[in-house]
Amino acid sequence: WQRALVVGGGAGAAAGAWLLLRARRERERERRRRAALRGLGLPRDGAALRDQEGAPRAARDFLGRWVLLYFGFTHCPDACPEALLRLSRAAAALERDPALPPLQPLFITVDPERDDEAALRRYLRDFHPRLVGLTGPAPDVRAAAAALRVYASEGPRDADGDYIVDHSVLIYLLGPDGVLLDCYGTGKSAEELERSVRRHMLTYRPLQ
């Protein structure tokens, strides 16, 4: 029995060492993830864009608030309306819970040539009532997109001058410190989106 005790003790020590090593690896992985996130978010020193009412909006205006963000354009045939509908439903479900912090739905155009303030007003009224849309000079819009590594490329124009913009179709979650916490593809339903954002809100720790 003494031998069994020694063997059992050795196995316990090995298991403890393995758990300690795993915990260290998880902490290191989390440290690297958070370090990478610090570089992703709306540029705090970037130029202000304009919302659908013509008011200037800079990234710093959204600090302290949770943001669900989508990049798209008002002439988008299907991907953008579908994403904004999911975003709007998730935001509406989250704001019904008074225990959760406020959430700002946000849309930034990738087609500033056609998407002026009036176009954004017409387009966004079909979605969440607090959805803010942003447009502005093309270089400033590209800078906002690049800060989150958003892809956008204007396609060829037809005989009428119309065109499609090929772009990333992710919904981005930004924390109160303005950095990226998560992103969601087309496979995420509004319900799954809401559950994920809720989890982030309840477990949130500011980046150090």
GROMACS elastic network, one bead per residue, 0.5 to 0.9 nm:
[ bonds ]
;  ai    aj funct       b0    kb
    1     5     6  0.61007   500
    1     6     6  0.86307   500
    2     6     6  0.62177   500
    2     7     6  0.85576   500
    3     6     6  0.50586   500
    3     7     6  0.60938   500
    3     8     6  0.83842   500
    4     7     6  0.50142   500
    4     8     6  0.58549   500
    4     9     6  0.83421   500
    5     8     6  0.50083   500
    5     9     6  0.59598   500
    5    10     6  0.84976   500
    6     9     6  0.50240   500
    6    10     6  0.61136   500
    6    11     6  0.85590   500
    7    10     6  0.51008   500
    7    11     6  0.61760   500
    7    12     6  0.85807   500
    8    11     6  0.50727   500
    8    12     6  0.61227   500
    8    13     6  0.86180   500
    9    12     6  0.50072   500
    9    13     6  0.61686   500
    9    14     6  0.85847   500
   10    13     6  0.50870   500
   10    14     6  0.61598   500
   10    15     6  0.85594   500
   11    14     6  0.50477   500
   11    15     6  0.61023   500
   11    16     6  0.85339   500
   12    15     6  0.50540   500
   12    16     6  0.60973   500
   12    17     6  0.85785   500
   13    16     6  0.50111   500
   13    17     6  0.61350   500
   13    18     6  0.85481   500
   14    17     6  0.50731   500
   14    18     6  0.61133   500
   14    19     6  0.86165   500
   15    18     6  0.50210   500
   15    19     6  0.61841   500
   15    20     6  0.85776   500
   16    19     6  0.51182   500
   16    20     6  0.61535   500
   16    21     6  0.85873   500
   17    20     6  0.50215   500
   17    21     6  0.61112   500
   17    22     6  0.85716   500
   18    21     6  0.50561   500
   18    22     6  0.61297   500
   18    23     6  0.85806   500
   19    22     6  0.50403   500
   19    23     6  0.61130   500
   19    24     6  0.86016   500
   20    23     6  0.51028   500
   20    24     6  0.62494   500
   20    25     6  0.86673   500
   21    24     6  0.51047   500
   21    25     6  0.62108   500
   21    26     6  0.86351   500
   22    25     6  0.50393   500
   22    26     6  0.61310   500
   22    27     6  0.85885   500
   23    26     6  0.50802   500
   23    27     6  0.61722   500
   23    28     6  0.85941   500
   24    27     6  0.50836   500
   24    28     6  0.61440   500
   24    29     6  0.85444   500
   25    28     6  0.50372   500
   25    29     6  0.60457   500
   25    30     6  0.85114   500
   26    29     6  0.50013   500
   26    30     6  0.60817   500
   26    31     6  0.84942   500
   27    30     6  0.50604   500
   27    31     6  0.60628   500
   27    32     6  0.86391   500
   28    32     6  0.61989   500
   28    33     6  0.85327   500
   29    32     6  0.51973   500
   29    33     6  0.61265   500
   29    34     6  0.86344   500
   30    34     6  0.60896   500
   30    35     6  0.84581   500
   31    34     6  0.52740   500
   31    35     6  0.61098   500
   31    36     6  0.86479   500
   32    35     6  0.50083   500
   32    36     6  0.61647   500
   32    37     6  0.86242   500
   33    36     6  0.51555   500
   33    37     6  0.62381   500
   33    38     6  0.88577   500
   34    38     6  0.63976   500
   34   181     6  0.88985   500
   34   207     6  0.67378   500
   34   208     6  0.86468   500
   35    38     6  0.53879   500
   35    39     6  0.74623   500
   35   207     6  0.83272   500
   36    39     6  0.57908   500
   36    40     6  0.72874   500
   37    40     6  0.51871   500
   37    41     6  0.77775   500
   37   179     6  0.62743   500
   37   180     6  0.59085   500
   37   181     6  0.71483   500
   37   207     6  0.86437   500
   38    41     6  0.75072   500
   38   178     6  0.89816   500
   38   179     6  0.61081   500
   38   180     6  0.78000   500
   38   207     6  0.74948   500
   39   147     6  0.79888   500
   39   148     6  0.86879   500
   39   179     6  0.75607   500
   39   180     6  0.85933   500
   40    43     6  0.84262   500
   40   147     6  0.59680   500
   40   148     6  0.54189   500
   40   149     6  0.79792   500
   40   178     6  0.86527   500
   40   179     6  0.56823   500
   40   180     6  0.56459   500
   40   181     6  0.89983   500
   41    44     6  0.83052   500
   41    59     6  0.89125   500
   41   144     6  0.84836   500
   41   147     6  0.58453   500
   41   148     6  0.56664   500
   41   174     6  0.71246   500
   41   178     6  0.58042   500
   41   180     6  0.53388   500
   42    45     6  0.88952   500
   42    46     6  0.80066   500
   42    58     6  0.89061   500
   42    59     6  0.57756   500
   42    60     6  0.86519   500
   42   143     6  0.87659   500
   42   144     6  0.58873   500
   42   145     6  0.80783   500
   42   146     6  0.88962   500
   42   147     6  0.58178   500
   42   148     6  0.69192   500
   42   174     6  0.87468   500
   42   178     6  0.66430   500
   42   179     6  0.71776   500
   42   180     6  0.85870   500
   43    46     6  0.50504   500
   43    47     6  0.84241   500
   43    58     6  0.86775   500
   43    59     6  0.63210   500
   43    60     6  0.85127   500
   43   143     6  0.77992   500
   43   144     6  0.64767   500
   43   147     6  0.62397   500
   43   148     6  0.89960   500
   43   178     6  0.87512   500
   44    47     6  0.85633   500
   44    58     6  0.74363   500
   44    59     6  0.52281   500
   44    60     6  0.56614   500
   44   178     6  0.82654   500
   45    48     6  0.88803   500
   45    58     6  0.83824   500
   45    59     6  0.77797   500
   45    60     6  0.81620   500
   46    49     6  0.89975   500
   46    58     6  0.72689   500
   46    59     6  0.73508   500
   46   140     6  0.74554   500
   46   143     6  0.75389   500
   46   144     6  0.75977   500
   47    57     6  0.87881   500
   47    58     6  0.66286   500
   47    59     6  0.85038   500
   47   140     6  0.62265   500
   47   143     6  0.87604   500
   47   144     6  0.88932   500
   48    56     6  0.57215   500
   48    57     6  0.51435   500
   48    59     6  0.72707   500
   48   136     6  0.81007   500
   48   140     6  0.78611   500
   49    54     6  0.89501   500
   49    55     6  0.82586   500
   49    56     6  0.55926   500
   49    57     6  0.52772   500
   49    58     6  0.62380   500
   49    59     6  0.88103   500
   49   134     6  0.59529   500
   49   135     6  0.56364   500
   49   136     6  0.50259   500
   49   137     6  0.78163   500
   49   140     6  0.72295   500
   49   141     6  0.75120   500
   50    53     6  0.75983   500
   50    54     6  0.52342   500
   50    55     6  0.52983   500
   50    57     6  0.56185   500
   50    58     6  0.84296   500
   50   116     6  0.89588   500
   50   117     6  0.75363   500
   50   133     6  0.80409   500
   50   134     6  0.53005   500
   50   135     6  0.53556   500
   50   136     6  0.58087   500
   51    54     6  0.52146   500
   51    55     6  0.54514   500
   51    56     6  0.64416   500
   51    57     6  0.65034   500
   51   117     6  0.66138   500
   51   120     6  0.82139   500
   51   121     6  0.89654   500
   51   132     6  0.64379   500
   51   133     6  0.52671   500
   51   135     6  0.64387   500
   51   136     6  0.86164   500
   52    55     6  0.74959   500
   52   116     6  0.77092   500
   52   118     6  0.65543   500
   52   119     6  0.79865   500
   52   120     6  0.55016   500
   52   121     6  0.53414   500
   52   124     6  0.87458   500
   52   132     6  0.70655   500
   52   133     6  0.56263   500
   52   134     6  0.65099   500
   52   135     6  0.78182   500
   53    56     6  0.89641   500
   53   117     6  0.62716   500
   53   118     6  0.79379   500
   53   120     6  0.89092   500
   53   121     6  0.75496   500
   53   133     6  0.89769   500
   54   117     6  0.61708   500
   54   118     6  0.89306   500
   54   134     6  0.89850   500
   56   134     6  0.89000   500
   57    60     6  0.82500   500
   57    61     6  0.63872   500
   57    62     6  0.85007   500
   57   134     6  0.77032   500
   58    61     6  0.54333   500
   58    62     6  0.75806   500
   59    62     6  0.56575   500
   59    63     6  0.70608   500
   59   144     6  0.89953   500
   59   178     6  0.77701   500
   60    63     6  0.52019   500
   60    64     6  0.87850   500
   60   178     6  0.80471   500
   61    64     6  0.84802   500
   61    65     6  0.89430   500
   62    65     6  0.57042   500
   62    66     6  0.78676   500
   62    67     6  0.75747   500
   62   104     6  0.81110   500
   62   176     6  0.77440   500
   62   177     6  0.88399   500
   62   178     6  0.72719   500
   63    66     6  0.80193   500
   63   175     6  0.82648   500
   63   176     6  0.54393   500
   63   177     6  0.57392   500
   63   178     6  0.56287   500
   64   175     6  0.78478   500
   64   177     6  0.61648   500
   64   178     6  0.76581   500
   65   101     6  0.78301   500
   65   102     6  0.65512   500
   65   103     6  0.63209   500
   65   104     6  0.68075   500
   65   174     6  0.83956   500
   65   175     6  0.68800   500
   65   177     6  0.78705   500
   65   178     6  0.80385   500
   66   101     6  0.75651   500
   66   102     6  0.65915   500
   66   104     6  0.60135   500
   66   105     6  0.86167   500
   66   173     6  0.74214   500
   66   174     6  0.58743   500
   66   176     6  0.51313   500
   66   177     6  0.85160   500
   66   178     6  0.80275   500
   66   201     6  0.84254   500
   67   102     6  0.88431   500
   67   103     6  0.56362   500
   67   105     6  0.58325   500
   67   106     6  0.67049   500
   67   172     6  0.79041   500
   67   173     6  0.58066   500
   67   174     6  0.50451   500
   67   175     6  0.66449   500
   67   176     6  0.77666   500
   67   178     6  0.82206   500
   68    87     6  0.71739   500
   68    91     6  0.79872   500
   68   103     6  0.72225   500
   68   104     6  0.62786   500
   68   106     6  0.59667   500
   68   107     6  0.84897   500
   68   171     6  0.67566   500
   68   172     6  0.56766   500
   68   174     6  0.65037   500
   68   197     6  0.88995   500
   69    87     6  0.83204   500
   69   104     6  0.83576   500
   69   105     6  0.61511   500
   69   107     6  0.56899   500
   69   108     6  0.75672   500
   69   170     6  0.86412   500
   69   171     6  0.56832   500
   69   173     6  0.64169   500
   69   174     6  0.76551   500
   70    80     6  0.82765   500
   70    83     6  0.77273   500
   70    84     6  0.73703   500
   70    87     6  0.83304   500
   70   105     6  0.84412   500
   70   106     6  0.64365   500
   70   108     6  0.64124   500
   70   109     6  0.85044   500
   70   169     6  0.76482   500
   70   170     6  0.66937   500
   70   172     6  0.63704   500
   71    80     6  0.82170   500
   71   106     6  0.86236   500
   71   107     6  0.57828   500
   71   109     6  0.56323   500
   71   110     6  0.62814   500
   71   145     6  0.75972   500
   71   150     6  0.77934   500
   71   167     6  0.79595   500
   71   168     6  0.74406   500
   71   169     6  0.73555   500
   71   170     6  0.78187   500
   71   171     6  0.78154   500
   71   172     6  0.89334   500
   72    75     6  0.88628   500
   72    76     6  0.72287   500
   72    79     6  0.84938   500
   72    80     6  0.58449   500
   72   107     6  0.71972   500
   72   108     6  0.64757   500
   72   109     6  0.50333   500
   72   110     6  0.54816   500
   72   111     6  0.75790   500
   72   152     6  0.88155   500
   72   165     6  0.83712   500
   72   167     6  0.71691   500
   72   168     6  0.81026   500
   72   169     6  0.76702   500
   73    76     6  0.55279   500
   73    80     6  0.70558   500
   73   107     6  0.88699   500
   73   108     6  0.79243   500
   73   110     6  0.57666   500
   73   111     6  0.56396   500
   73   112     6  0.82782   500
   73   114     6  0.86071   500
   73   115     6  0.70044   500
   73   120     6  0.88119   500
   73   165     6  0.76828   500
   74    77     6  0.83835   500
   74    80     6  0.78366   500
   74    81     6  0.86064   500
   74   109     6  0.76585   500
   74   111     6  0.80490   500
   74   114     6  0.82598   500
   74   115     6  0.66156   500
   74   119     6  0.72133   500
   74   120     6  0.70324   500
   74   123     6  0.61921   500
   74   124     6  0.85209   500
   75    80     6  0.88489   500
   75   111     6  0.88086   500
   75   114     6  0.85532   500
   75   115     6  0.86007   500
   75   163     6  0.86728   500
   75   164     6  0.75071   500
   75   165     6  0.87420   500
   76    79     6  0.67171   500
   76    80     6  0.58456   500
   76    81     6  0.74800   500
   76   164     6  0.70584   500
   76   165     6  0.76903   500
   77    80     6  0.72746   500
   77    81     6  0.75763   500
   77   164     6  0.87276   500
   78    81     6  0.56237   500
   78    82     6  0.61298   500
   78    83     6  0.86212   500
   79    82     6  0.52998   500
   79    83     6  0.61253   500
   79    84     6  0.86220   500
   79   169     6  0.70586   500
   79   186     6  0.84402   500
   80    83     6  0.51365   500
   80    84     6  0.60287   500
   80    85     6  0.84270   500
   80   169     6  0.75247   500
   81    84     6  0.51598   500
   81    85     6  0.60057   500
   81    86     6  0.86690   500
   81   127     6  0.85969   500
   82    85     6  0.51893   500
   82    86     6  0.64289   500
   82    87     6  0.86862   500
   82   186     6  0.86620   500
   83    86     6  0.51921   500
   83    87     6  0.60982   500
   83    88     6  0.85212   500
   83   169     6  0.76869   500
   83   170     6  0.81334   500
   83   171     6  0.73821   500
   83   185     6  0.88445   500
   83   186     6  0.72675   500
   84    88     6  0.58781   500
   84    89     6  0.84568   500
   84   107     6  0.83494   500
   84   124     6  0.89054   500
   84   127     6  0.68460   500
   84   128     6  0.83092   500
   84   171     6  0.87024   500
   85    88     6  0.50747   500
   85    89     6  0.61560   500
   85    90     6  0.85891   500
   85   126     6  0.88554   500
   85   127     6  0.63666   500
   85   128     6  0.80098   500
   85   190     6  0.81615   500
   86    89     6  0.52046   500
   86    90     6  0.61589   500
   86    91     6  0.85485   500
   86   188     6  0.85544   500
   86   189     6  0.66376   500
   86   191     6  0.83477   500
   86   193     6  0.79074   500
   87    90     6  0.52406   500
   87    91     6  0.61140   500
   87    92     6  0.85907   500
   87   105     6  0.74218   500
   87   127     6  0.88827   500
   87   128     6  0.83032   500
   87   171     6  0.75834   500
   87   190     6  0.65810   500
   87   193     6  0.77211   500
   87   194     6  0.85881   500
   88    91     6  0.51060   500
   88    92     6  0.60722   500
   88    93     6  0.86061   500
   88   105     6  0.73076   500
   88   127     6  0.61553   500
   88   129     6  0.86409   500
   88   131     6  0.79130   500
   88   190     6  0.82142   500
   89    92     6  0.51282   500
   89    93     6  0.62172   500
   89    94     6  0.86760   500
   89   127     6  0.87730   500
   89   128     6  0.76993   500
   89   190     6  0.59828   500
   89   191     6  0.80877   500
   89   194     6  0.82685   500
   90    93     6  0.51771   500
   90    94     6  0.62189   500
   90    95     6  0.87064   500
   90   189     6  0.88124   500
   90   190     6  0.51272   500
   90   191     6  0.64502   500
   90   192     6  0.83926   500
   90   193     6  0.61962   500
   90   195     6  0.84918   500
   90   197     6  0.86120   500
   91    94     6  0.51537   500
   91    95     6  0.61745   500
   91    96     6  0.87493   500
   91   103     6  0.68475   500
   91   104     6  0.79775   500
   91   105     6  0.69750   500
   91   128     6  0.78670   500
   91   190     6  0.88258   500
   91   194     6  0.71460   500
   92    95     6  0.53299   500
   92    96     6  0.65147   500
   92   128     6  0.74966   500
   93    96     6  0.54372   500
   93    97     6  0.73977   500
   93   191     6  0.85223   500
   93   194     6  0.69966   500
   94    97     6  0.56803   500
   94    98     6  0.85026   500
   94   100     6  0.72016   500
   94   101     6  0.88616   500
   94   102     6  0.84529   500
   94   103     6  0.78274   500
   94   194     6  0.65106   500
   94   195     6  0.87649   500
   94   197     6  0.83103   500
   94   198     6  0.72254   500
   95    98     6  0.67234   500
   95    99     6  0.89628   500
   95   100     6  0.72294   500
   95   101     6  0.80853   500
   95   102     6  0.67435   500
   95   103     6  0.71810   500
   96    99     6  0.89348   500
   96   100     6  0.86716   500
   97   100     6  0.58319   500
   97   101     6  0.87880   500
   98   101     6  0.75882   500
   98   102     6  0.87380   500
  100   103     6  0.86662   500
  100   198     6  0.77110   500
  100   201     6  0.72097   500
  100   202     6  0.79636   500
  101   201     6  0.75163   500
  104   130     6  0.73044   500
  104   131     6  0.71532   500
  104   132     6  0.78782   500
  105   128     6  0.76480   500
  105   130     6  0.67001   500
  105   132     6  0.64084   500
  105   133     6  0.88447   500
  106   130     6  0.85719   500
  106   131     6  0.55430   500
  106   133     6  0.59945   500
  106   134     6  0.78431   500
  107   124     6  0.86973   500
  107   131     6  0.70877   500
  107   132     6  0.60810   500
  107   134     6  0.62382   500
  108   132     6  0.84153   500
  108   133     6  0.56946   500
  108   135     6  0.63289   500
  108   141     6  0.77524   500
  108   144     6  0.84439   500
  108   145     6  0.83389   500
  109   112     6  0.61608   500
  109   115     6  0.68070   500
  109   120     6  0.85769   500
  109   133     6  0.74431   500
  109   134     6  0.63661   500
  109   135     6  0.58070   500
  109   136     6  0.86957   500
  109   141     6  0.74122   500
  110   113     6  0.88858   500
  110   115     6  0.84462   500
  110   135     6  0.82181   500
  110   138     6  0.83544   500
  110   141     6  0.67875   500
  110   142     6  0.74544   500
  110   145     6  0.77999   500
  110   152     6  0.65896   500
  110   153     6  0.86312   500
  110   165     6  0.75909   500
  110   167     6  0.78300   500
  111   114     6  0.60084   500
  111   115     6  0.58842   500
  111   116     6  0.89977   500
  111   135     6  0.82633   500
  111   138     6  0.79478   500
  111   141     6  0.85485   500
  111   152     6  0.88698   500
  111   154     6  0.82041   500
  111   165     6  0.72663   500
  112   116     6  0.63994   500
  112   135     6  0.57739   500
  112   136     6  0.61639   500
  112   137     6  0.67265   500
  112   138     6  0.59604   500
  112   141     6  0.73797   500
  113   116     6  0.73003   500
  113   136     6  0.88461   500
  113   137     6  0.83034   500
  113   138     6  0.74468   500
  114   119     6  0.75872   500
  115   118     6  0.77001   500
  115   119     6  0.53213   500
  115   120     6  0.61600   500
  115   135     6  0.68131   500
  115   136     6  0.87761   500
  116   119     6  0.53390   500
  116   120     6  0.63377   500
  116   121     6  0.87861   500
  116   134     6  0.87877   500
  116   135     6  0.64068   500
  116   136     6  0.76446   500
  117   120     6  0.51485   500
  117   121     6  0.62185   500
  117   122     6  0.87888   500
  117   133     6  0.82295   500
  117   134     6  0.79283   500
  117   135     6  0.70621   500
  117   136     6  0.88991   500
  118   121     6  0.50875   500
  118   122     6  0.63335   500
  118   123     6  0.86423   500
  119   122     6  0.52823   500
  119   123     6  0.61630   500
  119   124     6  0.85682   500
  120   123     6  0.51118   500
  120   124     6  0.58299   500
  120   125     6  0.83747   500
  120   132     6  0.89807   500
  120   133     6  0.62228   500
  120   134     6  0.78677   500
  120   135     6  0.82641   500
  121   124     6  0.55499   500
  121   125     6  0.62214   500
  121   133     6  0.79103   500
  122   125     6  0.59140   500
  122   126     6  0.80085   500
  123   126     6  0.64600   500
  123   127     6  0.82444   500
  124   127     6  0.55445   500
  124   128     6  0.76175   500
  124   129     6  0.81536   500
  124   131     6  0.69556   500
  124   132     6  0.80227   500
  124   133     6  0.73121   500
  125   128     6  0.73234   500
  125   129     6  0.66956   500
  125   131     6  0.82962   500
  126   129     6  0.80877   500
  127   130     6  0.85696   500
  127   131     6  0.71349   500
  128   131     6  0.52632   500
  129   132     6  0.86269   500
  134   141     6  0.86252   500
  135   138     6  0.84161   500
  135   140     6  0.87277   500
  135   141     6  0.67696   500
  136   139     6  0.83515   500
  136   140     6  0.65549   500
  136   141     6  0.62003   500
  137   140     6  0.54817   500
  137   141     6  0.63331   500
  137   142     6  0.87332   500
  138   141     6  0.50913   500
  138   142     6  0.60744   500
  138   143     6  0.85794   500
  139   142     6  0.50843   500
  139   143     6  0.61782   500
  139   144     6  0.87937   500
  140   143     6  0.50346   500
  140   144     6  0.63874   500
  140   145     6  0.87452   500
  141   144     6  0.52132   500
  141   145     6  0.63395   500
  141   146     6  0.86224   500
  142   145     6  0.50656   500
  142   146     6  0.59662   500
  142   147     6  0.85726   500
  142   150     6  0.87952   500
  142   152     6  0.85064   500
  143   146     6  0.50374   500
  143   147     6  0.61993   500
  144   147     6  0.53207   500
  144   148     6  0.71622   500
  144   149     6  0.89323   500
  144   150     6  0.86008   500
  145   148     6  0.56005   500
  145   149     6  0.61882   500
  145   151     6  0.73805   500
  145   152     6  0.81762   500
  146   150     6  0.56133   500
  146   151     6  0.76347   500
  147   150     6  0.75720   500
  148   172     6  0.86846   500
  148   180     6  0.78691   500
  149   168     6  0.89609   500
  150   167     6  0.72680   500
  150   168     6  0.57534   500
  150   169     6  0.87298   500
  150   170     6  0.85928   500
  151   166     6  0.78136   500
  151   167     6  0.51311   500
  151   168     6  0.52118   500
  151   169     6  0.89636   500
  152   165     6  0.65114   500
  152   166     6  0.55632   500
  152   168     6  0.66189   500
  153   164     6  0.86467   500
  153   165     6  0.55408   500
  153   166     6  0.51818   500
  153   167     6  0.63308   500
  154   157     6  0.86418   500
  154   163     6  0.70644   500
  154   164     6  0.62186   500
  154   166     6  0.62446   500
  154   167     6  0.85632   500
  155   163     6  0.57962   500
  155   164     6  0.54076   500
  155   165     6  0.56861   500
  155   166     6  0.68665   500
  156   161     6  0.87573   500
  156   162     6  0.83216   500
  156   163     6  0.60043   500
  156   164     6  0.76067   500
  157   160     6  0.75065   500
  157   161     6  0.50225   500
  157   162     6  0.52547   500
  157   164     6  0.79389   500
  158   161     6  0.51527   500
  158   162     6  0.54589   500
  158   163     6  0.64965   500
  159   162     6  0.74081   500
  160   163     6  0.88739   500
  169   184     6  0.86176   500
  169   185     6  0.66110   500
  169   186     6  0.71490   500
  170   183     6  0.61466   500
  170   184     6  0.53574   500
  170   186     6  0.71240   500
  171   182     6  0.84997   500
  171   183     6  0.54360   500
  171   184     6  0.50660   500
  171   185     6  0.66308   500
  171   186     6  0.85897   500
  172   180     6  0.69722   500
  172   181     6  0.77968   500
  172   182     6  0.60876   500
  172   184     6  0.65505   500
  173   179     6  0.83982   500
  173   180     6  0.59556   500
  173   181     6  0.56153   500
  173   182     6  0.51784   500
  173   183     6  0.59096   500
  173   184     6  0.82960   500
  173   197     6  0.74904   500
  174   177     6  0.77034   500
  174   178     6  0.55345   500
  174   179     6  0.52756   500
  174   181     6  0.55547   500
  174   182     6  0.73335   500
  174   183     6  0.89361   500
  175   178     6  0.53526   500
  175   179     6  0.57865   500
  175   180     6  0.65331   500
  175   181     6  0.62118   500
  175   200     6  0.85798   500
  175   201     6  0.83387   500
  175   204     6  0.81470   500
  175   206     6  0.82332   500
  176   179     6  0.76550   500
  176   206     6  0.79729   500
  177   180     6  0.89365   500
  177   206     6  0.68249   500
  177   207     6  0.75606   500
  179   207     6  0.86500   500
  180   183     6  0.78615   500
  181   200     6  0.79161   500
  182   196     6  0.87335   500
  182   197     6  0.85260   500
  182   200     6  0.86934   500
  184   187     6  0.77396   500
  184   188     6  0.62409   500
  184   193     6  0.73658   500
  185   188     6  0.59517   500
  186   189     6  0.77165   500
  188   191     6  0.79639   500
  188   192     6  0.58129   500
  188   193     6  0.61386   500
  189   192     6  0.51314   500
  189   193     6  0.60821   500
  189   194     6  0.85438   500
  190   194     6  0.60890   500
  190   195     6  0.86664   500
  191   194     6  0.50908   500
  191   195     6  0.62668   500
  191   196     6  0.86822   500
  192   195     6  0.51350   500
  192   196     6  0.61878   500
  192   197     6  0.86483   500
  193   196     6  0.52391   500
  193   197     6  0.62248   500
  193   198     6  0.85345   500
  194   197     6  0.52743   500
  194   198     6  0.60596   500
  194   199     6  0.86104   500
  195   198     6  0.50922   500
  195   199     6  0.61835   500
  195   200     6  0.87192   500
  196   199     6  0.51194   500
  196   200     6  0.63073   500
  196   201     6  0.86806   500
  197   200     6  0.50662   500
  197   201     6  0.61688   500
  197   202     6  0.86777   500
  198   201     6  0.50774   500
  198   202     6  0.62388   500
  198   203     6  0.86863   500
  199   202     6  0.51944   500
  199   203     6  0.61691   500
  199   204     6  0.82438   500
  200   203     6  0.52684   500
  200   204     6  0.55128   500
  201   204     6  0.52900   500
  201   205     6  0.89744   500
  205   208     6  0.87339   500
